[in-house]
Amino acid sequence: MHTTVVDGKSLRLCDLVNVARENYKVELSESAKQSIKKSRDYVDRLVQEERVVYGITTGFGEFSKVSIKKEQAEQLQTNLIVSHACGVGNHLPVDSVRALILLRVNALSRGFSGIRLETVEGLIGMLNTGVIPAIPEKGSLGSSGDLAPLSHMVLPLLGLGEAYFKGELLSGAEAMKRAGLTTITLTSKEGLALINGTQCMTGVGGLTLYDALNLLKVSDIAAALTLESQNGITDAYMADIHEIRPHQGQLDTAANLLQLVKDSERTSRAGQIRVQDAYTLRCLPQIHGASKDAIRYVAGKVDIEMNSVTDNPIILADKDMAVSGGNFHGQPMALSFDFLGIALAELANVSERRIERLVNPSLSGLPAFLTEQGGLHSGFMIAQYSAAALVSENKVLAHPASVDSIPSSAGQEDHVSMGTIAARKAREIYFNASRVLAIELFSAVQAIDLNHKYDGKKMGKGTQAAYNLIRSVVDKVTDDRELYLDFNKVAALIDSGELVKATEAACGELK
């Protein structure tokens, strides 16, 4: 059984995916256990000494002015969870829930939160036995972190709320019972330690980021297939012209395209067929490259956030301090996930324009709508409609969530990030973009089959492998049929990573 060891400092994006999607087990490192215990001992001392510390001996938010007696500590923390579980809407997907639990465990394991070791191990028990809290996807401002979704995460641990177990939605108490887990009662500081953080937005956005990194390569593969179908000009990808404008994403895209079409007899050089191509082919390094750079920037921010402490107050036991700060604020992630959504939307925008070039006979030189029986058959006419609808939806979704703010908690939380909305929008944009690219891939192989002047001519090493894989799941369209079934099959090659894997096996790793 695969296991991910958590220490709060070294979690990687691939670890997040392994736990969230591949059901890797989780355990704490010994150093993490010691750090958690040390932090907890300090909180116990604060409570015994009845020091005034936010969230430990006071209420929360606007109620921070209200002192709480130590005998009320348990009730205070339970009240916090049940009152903050105010999410609405559909439940988050299983992988997102597993991701946010892992990220919360990782943050707590640094030993700056004052939580008990057994409480952290309770969360790990939920992960390792498959108890999936039912967490509504809406209701987080991303201000004091993801208060509402993380509260729903905690409810089953207390024997409250709802959770899925083996695919069945149960009461939280029943799910824990069936999994053989013991529910707990929170004590001082623990409720706050569990829900002050950015783990929902980072979990949802981190998984989308992982998928986006794969989609960057898919976009180059799709573009290269379209290039082959249009006998595109490769001069525009010469390293010489990109080295004098050396944005890394631009350099990498140009290199990828040449690698994909290497040895092709279907591409051309400037002047052989035409002098230059339209922007959607000629400017691929600049367009795709900009999205690459943006998404890689986001990857760097997510890597930092996954291994950060986002609690409040921060327990600094070595300095005999409990400091109320703002590490829970989601702004770093809000801006990043807005950027991620915009970068993904652009991959879809340019892909849809390449689809239009393929189906439009005045641009492609191929049969209208990629059917040789136009009139009786509509071919790919409405395939382009669907792609156009998806990119138009993305334009609405790509409006940044982070430019909005609304005060809460009687003005105490007077600027909020909307980071979880940004992450959820990025996830939806990713889905739309991946389906646009699936339509392009399917359209491009159809166009290659219809470019009869080049029948028998070799394709590039990478593009041939991609073509072969796509054709192994979808046949050439001769008579009209239900194309959505074909789109779904091609999309499955994208989602699984199989398209990139097969292509890279033939032409080498893409950048």
C-alpha positions as CSV (number, residue, x, y, z in Angstrom):
1,M,0.0,0.0,0.0
2,H,1.4,3.4,-1.0
3,T,1.9,5.9,1.8
4,T,2.6,9.6,1.9
5,V,4.5,10.8,5.0
6,V,3.5,14.3,6.1
7,D,5.8,16.7,7.9
8,G,4.3,20.1,6.9
9,K,7.3,21.1,4.8
10,S,7.8,18.9,1.8
11,L,4.4,18.1,0.3
12,R,4.5,18.1,-3.5
13,L,1.7,18.5,-6.1
14,C,2.1,14.9,-7.0
15,D,1.6,13.9,-3.4
16,L,-1.6,15.9,-3.3
17,V,-2.8,14.0,-6.4
18,N,-1.8,10.6,-5.1
19,V,-3.7,11.0,-1.9
20,A,-6.7,12.8,-3.5
21,R,-7.1,10.5,-6.5
22,E,-5.1,7.4,-6.0
23,N,-6.1,6.9,-2.3
24,Y,-2.6,6.8,-0.9
25,K,-2.5,6.3,2.8
26,V,-1.2,9.2,5.0
27,E,0.9,9.1,8.1
28,L,2.7,11.8,10.2
29,S,6.5,11.9,10.5
30,E,7.9,11.6,13.9
31,S,9.2,15.2,13.8
32,A,5.6,16.4,13.0
33,K,4.3,14.5,16.0
34,Q,6.8,16.1,18.3
35,S,6.0,19.6,16.9
36,I,2.3,19.1,17.4
37,K,2.7,17.9,21.0
38,K,5.0,20.9,21.8
39,S,2.5,23.4,20.4
40,R,-0.3,21.7,22.3
41,D,1.5,21.8,25.6
42,Y,1.9,25.5,25.2
43,V,-1.8,26.1,24.5
44,D,-2.7,24.1,27.6
45,R,-0.5,26.4,29.7
46,L,-2.2,29.5,28.2
47,V,-5.5,28.1,29.2
48,Q,-4.4,27.3,32.7
49,E,-2.9,30.7,33.2
50,E,-6.1,32.3,31.8
51,R,-4.2,34.6,29.5
52,V,-6.2,36.7,27.0
53,V,-5.5,35.1,23.6
54,Y,-7.7,35.4,20.6
55,G,-9.8,32.2,19.9
56,I,-8.4,30.5,23.0
57,T,-9.8,32.5,25.8
58,T,-11.9,34.9,23.7
59,G,-14.7,34.6,21.1
60,F,-14.1,34.9,17.4
61,G,-14.3,37.7,14.9
62,E,-16.3,40.6,16.3
63,F,-16.8,38.5,19.4
64,S,-13.0,38.6,20.1
65,K,-13.9,41.3,22.8
66,V,-15.8,38.6,24.8
67,S,-13.8,36.6,27.4
68,I,-14.4,32.9,27.7
69,K,-13.9,30.9,30.9
70,K,-11.7,27.8,30.7
71,E,-14.6,25.5,31.7
72,Q,-16.3,26.7,28.5
73,A,-13.5,25.8,26.2
74,E,-15.0,22.7,24.8
75,Q,-18.4,24.3,24.2
76,L,-16.7,27.3,22.5
77,Q,-14.9,25.1,20.0
78,T,-17.9,22.9,19.2
79,N,-20.1,26.0,18.8
80,L,-17.5,27.4,16.4
81,I,-17.7,24.4,14.1
82,V,-21.5,23.9,14.1
83,S,-22.2,27.7,13.6
84,H,-19.7,28.0,10.8
85,A,-20.9,25.0,8.8
86,C,-23.0,27.2,6.6
87,G,-22.1,26.0,3.1
88,V,-24.6,25.6,0.3
89,G,-24.8,23.9,-3.1
90,N,-23.6,20.7,-4.5
91,H,-21.0,18.7,-2.6
92,L,-17.4,19.0,-3.6
93,P,-16.0,16.1,-5.5
94,V,-14.3,13.3,-3.6
95,D,-10.8,14.2,-4.8
96,S,-11.3,17.8,-3.7
97,V,-12.4,16.8,-0.2
98,R,-9.5,14.4,0.2
99,A,-7.1,17.1,-1.0
100,L,-8.3,19.7,1.5
101,I,-8.1,17.2,4.4
102,L,-4.6,16.3,3.4
103,L,-3.6,20.0,3.2
104,R,-5.1,20.8,6.6
105,V,-3.2,17.9,8.1
106,N,0.0,19.1,6.5
107,A,-0.5,22.6,7.9
108,L,-1.3,21.4,11.4
109,S,1.7,19.1,11.4
110,R,4.1,22.1,11.4
111,G,3.3,22.6,15.1
112,F,2.1,26.2,15.1
113,S,-1.6,25.5,15.6
114,G,-1.9,24.2,19.2
115,I,-4.1,21.2,18.2
116,R,-3.9,17.8,19.9
117,L,-2.1,15.0,18.2
118,E,-5.2,12.7,18.5
119,T,-7.3,15.3,16.6
120,V,-4.9,15.4,13.7
121,E,-4.8,11.6,13.7
122,G,-8.6,11.7,13.6
123,L,-8.4,13.5,10.3
124,I,-5.9,11.1,9.0
125,G,-8.1,8.2,10.0
126,M,-10.9,9.7,7.8
127,L,-8.5,9.8,4.9
128,N,-7.2,6.3,5.4
129,T,-10.5,4.6,5.8
130,G,-12.4,6.6,3.1
131,V,-14.7,8.7,5.2
132,I,-15.5,11.7,2.9
133,P,-17.2,14.6,4.6
134,A,-20.1,16.1,2.6
135,I,-18.9,19.6,1.9
136,P,-21.1,22.1,0.0
137,E,-19.0,23.8,-2.6
138,K,-20.3,27.3,-2.0
139,G,-20.1,29.7,1.0
140,S,-16.5,30.6,1.5
141,L,-15.2,34.2,1.3
142,G,-11.6,33.1,1.6
143,S,-11.1,35.7,4.3
144,S,-10.4,33.9,7.6
145,G,-9.6,31.1,5.2
146,D,-12.2,28.6,4.2
147,L,-14.3,28.7,7.3
148,A,-17.5,27.2,6.0
149,P,-16.1,24.2,4.0
150,L,-13.5,23.4,6.6
151,S,-16.3,23.4,9.3
152,H,-18.2,20.8,7.2
153,M,-14.9,18.8,7.0
154,V,-14.8,18.7,10.8
155,L,-18.5,17.8,11.5
156,P,-18.2,14.0,11.0
157,L,-15.1,13.9,13.3
158,L,-17.5,15.2,16.0
159,G,-20.2,12.7,15.1
160,L,-22.2,15.5,13.3
161,G,-23.0,16.5,9.7
162,E,-22.9,14.1,6.8
163,A,-20.3,12.0,5.1
164,Y,-19.9,9.5,2.3
165,F,-18.6,6.1,3.0
166,K,-18.2,3.5,0.2
167,G,-20.3,5.8,-2.0
168,E,-23.2,6.1,0.4
169,L,-24.2,9.4,2.0
170,L,-24.7,8.8,5.7
171,S,-24.9,10.8,8.9
172,G,-21.4,11.8,10.1
173,A,-21.8,9.5,13.2
174,E,-22.8,6.5,11.1
175,A,-20.0,7.0,8.5
176,M,-17.4,7.1,11.3
177,K,-18.9,4.1,13.0
178,R,-18.9,2.0,9.8
179,A,-15.3,3.0,9.2
180,G,-14.4,1.9,12.7
181,L,-13.4,5.4,13.8
182,T,-14.0,7.1,17.1
183,T,-15.5,10.6,17.2
184,I,-13.9,13.2,19.4
185,T,-14.8,16.3,21.5
186,L,-12.8,19.4,20.7
187,T,-11.0,21.3,23.3
188,S,-9.4,24.8,23.6
189,K,-8.1,26.3,20.3
190,E,-8.8,23.1,18.2
191,G,-11.9,24.3,16.4
192,L,-10.1,27.4,15.2
193,A,-7.0,25.4,14.3
194,L,-9.1,23.1,12.1
195,I,-10.9,25.8,10.1
196,N,-8.6,28.8,9.9
197,G,-6.9,28.2,6.5
198,T,-6.9,28.2,2.8
199,Q,-7.1,24.5,2.3
200,C,-10.3,24.3,0.3
201,M,-9.2,26.8,-2.3
202,T,-5.7,25.3,-2.4
203,G,-7.1,21.8,-2.7
204,V,-9.5,22.5,-5.5
205,G,-7.1,24.9,-7.3
206,G,-4.1,22.5,-6.8
207,L,-5.9,19.6,-8.5
208,T,-6.9,21.9,-11.3
209,L,-3.3,23.1,-11.6
210,Y,-2.1,19.5,-12.0
211,D,-4.6,18.9,-14.7
212,A,-3.7,22.2,-16.4
213,L,0.0,21.3,-16.6
214,N,-1.1,18.2,-18.6
215,L,-3.4,20.3,-20.7
216,L,-0.5,22.6,-21.7
217,K,1.1,19.7,-23.5
218,V,-2.2,18.6,-24.9
219,S,-2.7,22.0,-26.4
220,D,0.6,21.8,-28.2
221,I,-0.3,18.3,-29.5
222,A,-3.6,19.5,-30.8
223,A,-2.1,22.5,-32.5
224,A,0.6,20.3,-34.1
225,L,-2.1,18.0,-35.6
226,T,-3.9,21.0,-36.9
227,L,-0.7,22.3,-38.4
228,E,-0.1,19.0,-40.2
229,S,-3.7,19.1,-41.6
230,Q,-3.1,22.6,-42.9
231,N,0.4,22.0,-44.2
232,G,1.6,24.7,-41.8
233,I,4.8,26.6,-42.0
234,T,7.4,25.6,-39.4
235,D,9.8,28.6,-39.9
236,A,7.8,30.5,-37.3
237,Y,9.1,28.0,-34.7
238,M,12.8,28.3,-35.4
239,A,14.8,28.8,-32.2
240,D,16.6,31.8,-33.6
241,I,13.5,34.0,-33.5
242,H,12.5,33.0,-30.0
243,E,15.9,33.3,-28.5
244,I,15.7,37.1,-29.1
245,R,12.4,37.3,-27.2
246,P,13.3,34.6,-24.6
247,H,10.1,34.1,-22.6
248,Q,10.5,30.6,-21.3
249,G,7.0,29.4,-22.3
250,Q,7.5,30.8,-25.8
251,L,10.8,29.0,-26.2
252,D,9.4,25.7,-24.9
253,T,6.3,25.8,-27.1
254,A,8.4,26.5,-30.2
255,A,10.6,23.6,-29.3
256,N,7.6,21.3,-28.6
257,L,6.1,22.0,-32.0
258,L,9.2,21.2,-33.9
259,Q,9.7,18.1,-31.8
260,L,6.1,17.0,-32.5
261,V,6.3,17.4,-36.3
262,K,9.9,16.2,-36.7
263,D,10.3,14.3,-40.0
264,S,6.9,15.3,-41.2
265,E,6.3,15.5,-45.0
266,R,3.0,17.4,-44.5
267,T,4.4,20.6,-43.1
268,S,5.9,23.3,-45.2
269,R,8.5,26.1,-45.3
270,A,7.8,29.8,-46.0
271,G,7.1,30.3,-49.7
272,Q,6.4,26.7,-50.6
273,I,2.7,27.0,-50.4
274,R,2.2,30.4,-48.9
275,V,4.3,33.1,-47.3
276,Q,2.9,32.9,-43.8
277,D,0.2,31.3,-41.7
278,A,-2.6,33.0,-39.7
279,Y,-1.8,33.9,-36.1
280,T,-3.5,30.8,-34.6
281,L,-0.7,28.8,-36.2
282,R,2.2,31.3,-36.6
283,C,1.9,32.8,-33.1
284,L,1.5,29.5,-31.2
285,P,4.7,29.9,-29.3
286,Q,3.7,33.4,-28.1
287,I,0.1,32.4,-27.3
288,H,0.6,29.0,-25.7
289,G,3.8,30.1,-24.2
290,A,2.1,32.9,-22.3
291,S,-0.3,30.4,-20.7
292,K,2.6,28.2,-19.9
293,D,4.4,31.0,-18.0
294,A,1.2,32.0,-16.2
295,I,0.4,28.4,-15.1
296,R,4.0,27.8,-14.0
297,Y,3.8,30.9,-11.9
298,V,0.7,29.5,-10.2
299,A,2.5,26.2,-9.6
300,G,5.2,28.1,-7.6
301,K,2.6,29.8,-5.5
302,V,0.7,26.6,-4.8
303,D,3.9,24.8,-3.8
304,I,4.4,27.5,-1.2
305,E,0.8,27.5,0.0
306,M,0.6,23.7,0.4
307,N,3.5,23.8,2.9
308,S,2.5,27.0,4.8
309,V,0.8,27.6,8.2
310,T,-2.4,29.5,7.7
311,D,-3.8,29.4,11.2
312,N,-4.7,32.2,13.6
313,P,-3.4,32.8,16.2
314,I,0.0,31.4,15.4
315,I,1.5,29.5,18.3
316,L,5.1,30.4,18.8
317,A,5.9,28.2,21.8
318,D,9.7,28.9,21.7
319,K,9.0,32.6,22.1
320,D,6.2,32.2,24.6
321,M,3.8,33.9,22.2
322,A,0.5,33.4,20.5
323,V,0.3,35.9,17.7
324,S,-2.9,37.0,15.9
325,G,-2.0,37.6,12.3
326,G,-3.5,37.1,8.9
327,N,-1.9,34.0,7.3
328,F,-5.4,32.7,6.8
329,H,-6.2,35.4,4.2
330,G,-6.6,33.8,0.7
331,Q,-5.3,36.7,-1.4
332,P,-2.1,34.9,-2.7
333,M,-4.2,32.0,-3.9
334,A,-7.1,34.1,-5.1
335,L,-4.9,36.1,-7.6
336,S,-3.1,32.9,-8.6
337,F,-6.3,30.9,-9.3
338,D,-7.8,33.8,-11.2
339,F,-4.6,33.8,-13.3
340,L,-4.9,30.1,-13.8
341,G,-8.5,30.5,-15.1
342,I,-7.4,33.2,-17.5
343,A,-4.5,31.2,-18.8
344,L,-6.7,28.1,-19.4
345,A,-9.4,30.2,-21.1
346,E,-6.8,31.5,-23.6
347,L,-5.8,27.9,-24.5
348,A,-9.5,27.3,-25.3
349,N,-9.9,30.6,-27.2
350,V,-7.1,29.9,-29.6
351,S,-8.1,26.2,-30.0
352,E,-11.6,27.2,-31.0
353,R,-10.2,29.5,-33.7
354,R,-8.1,26.7,-35.1
355,I,-11.3,24.5,-35.2
356,E,-12.9,27.3,-37.2
357,R,-10.0,27.2,-39.7
358,L,-10.5,23.5,-40.0
359,V,-14.2,23.5,-40.7
360,N,-14.3,26.7,-42.9
361,P,-13.6,25.7,-46.5
362,S,-12.5,29.2,-47.4
363,L,-9.7,29.0,-44.8
364,S,-8.8,25.3,-44.9
365,G,-9.1,24.3,-48.5
366,L,-10.8,21.2,-47.3
367,P,-14.4,20.0,-47.7
368,A,-16.8,22.3,-45.8
369,F,-17.3,21.2,-42.2
370,L,-15.0,18.3,-42.8
371,T,-17.6,16.1,-44.6
372,E,-17.3,14.9,-48.2
373,Q,-21.1,14.7,-48.5
374,G,-22.0,18.3,-47.5
375,G,-25.7,19.1,-47.6
376,L,-27.0,15.6,-46.8
377,H,-24.5,15.5,-44.0
378,S,-23.5,18.4,-41.6
379,G,-20.2,16.9,-40.5
380,F,-18.4,19.0,-37.9
381,M,-20.6,22.1,-38.3
382,I,-22.0,22.0,-34.8
383,A,-18.8,20.8,-33.3
384,Q,-17.5,24.3,-33.8
385,Y,-20.7,25.7,-32.3
386,S,-20.1,23.7,-29.1
387,A,-16.5,24.9,-28.9
388,A,-17.7,28.4,-29.4
389,A,-20.2,28.1,-26.6
390,L,-17.6,26.7,-24.3
391,V,-15.1,29.6,-24.9
392,S,-17.9,32.1,-24.6
393,E,-18.8,30.6,-21.2
394,N,-15.1,30.8,-20.2
395,K,-15.0,34.5,-21.0
396,V,-17.7,35.0,-18.3
397,L,-16.0,32.7,-15.8
398,A,-12.6,34.2,-16.4
399,H,-13.7,37.5,-14.8
400,P,-11.5,37.7,-11.7
401,A,-13.1,36.8,-8.4
402,S,-10.3,38.5,-6.5
403,V,-11.2,42.0,-7.7
404,D,-14.3,41.8,-5.6
405,S,-14.5,42.1,-1.8
406,I,-17.4,42.4,0.7
407,P,-17.0,43.2,4.4
408,S,-18.1,40.5,6.9
409,S,-18.2,39.9,10.7
410,A,-19.4,43.4,11.5
411,G,-16.6,45.0,9.6
412,Q,-13.8,43.1,11.4
413,E,-13.2,41.1,8.2
414,D,-13.4,44.2,6.0
415,H,-11.4,42.7,3.0
416,V,-11.9,39.2,1.7
417,S,-10.2,37.3,-1.1
418,M,-12.9,35.3,-2.8
419,G,-10.1,32.8,-3.4
420,T,-12.3,29.7,-3.3
421,I,-14.6,31.1,-5.9
422,A,-11.5,31.7,-8.1
423,A,-10.4,28.1,-7.6
424,R,-13.9,26.7,-8.4
425,K,-14.1,28.9,-11.5
426,A,-10.7,27.8,-12.7
427,R,-11.8,24.2,-12.3
428,E,-14.9,24.9,-14.5
429,I,-12.7,26.7,-17.1
430,Y,-10.4,23.8,-17.2
431,F,-13.2,21.4,-18.0
432,N,-14.5,23.6,-20.8
433,A,-11.0,24.1,-22.2
434,S,-10.2,20.4,-22.1
435,R,-13.4,19.7,-24.1
436,V,-12.6,22.4,-26.7
437,L,-9.2,20.7,-27.2
438,A,-10.9,17.3,-27.5
439,I,-13.0,18.8,-30.3
440,E,-9.9,20.2,-32.0
441,L,-8.0,16.9,-31.7
442,F,-10.9,15.0,-33.3
443,S,-11.4,17.7,-36.0
444,A,-7.7,17.7,-36.8
445,V,-7.4,14.0,-37.4
446,Q,-10.5,14.2,-39.6
447,A,-8.9,17.1,-41.6
448,I,-5.7,15.0,-42.0
449,D,-7.8,12.2,-43.5
450,L,-9.5,14.6,-45.9
451,N,-6.3,16.3,-47.1
452,H,-6.0,13.9,-50.0
453,K,-3.2,15.8,-51.7
454,Y,-0.9,14.4,-49.0
455,D,-2.2,10.9,-48.8
456,G,0.7,8.6,-48.0
457,K,2.9,11.4,-46.8
458,K,4.6,10.9,-43.4
459,M,3.5,12.8,-40.3
460,G,5.8,13.9,-37.5
461,K,6.9,11.4,-34.9
462,G,4.8,12.9,-32.2
463,T,1.8,13.8,-34.3
464,Q,1.7,10.3,-35.8
465,A,1.6,8.8,-32.4
466,A,-1.2,11.1,-31.3
467,Y,-3.1,10.5,-34.5
468,N,-2.8,6.7,-34.0
469,L,-4.1,6.9,-30.5
470,I,-7.1,9.1,-31.3
471,R,-8.0,6.9,-34.3
472,S,-7.8,3.8,-32.0
473,V,-10.9,5.2,-30.1
474,V,-12.7,7.2,-32.8
475,D,-13.2,6.3,-36.5
476,K,-13.2,8.7,-39.4
477,V,-16.6,10.4,-39.9
478,T,-18.1,9.5,-43.2
479,D,-21.8,9.7,-42.4
480,D,-23.3,11.9,-39.7
481,R,-23.4,10.3,-36.3
482,E,-23.6,11.3,-32.6
483,L,-20.3,13.2,-32.3
484,Y,-20.6,13.8,-28.6
485,L,-19.8,10.2,-28.0
486,D,-16.6,10.6,-30.0
487,F,-15.8,13.9,-28.1
488,N,-16.1,12.0,-24.8
489,K,-13.7,9.3,-25.9
490,V,-11.1,11.8,-27.0
491,A,-11.6,13.8,-23.8
492,A,-10.9,10.6,-21.8
493,L,-7.5,10.4,-23.5
494,I,-6.8,13.9,-22.2
495,D,-8.1,13.4,-18.7
496,S,-6.2,10.1,-18.2
497,G,-2.9,11.6,-19.4
498,E,-2.8,8.8,-22.0
499,L,-2.5,11.2,-25.0
500,V,0.5,12.9,-23.6
501,K,2.1,9.7,-22.5
502,A,1.7,8.0,-25.9
503,T,3.0,11.1,-27.8
504,E,6.0,11.6,-25.6
505,A,6.9,7.9,-25.9
506,A,7.3,8.5,-29.6
507,C,9.0,11.9,-29.8
508,G,10.5,12.5,-26.4
509,E,9.3,14.5,-23.3
510,L,7.6,17.8,-24.1
511,K,8.4,21.0,-22.2
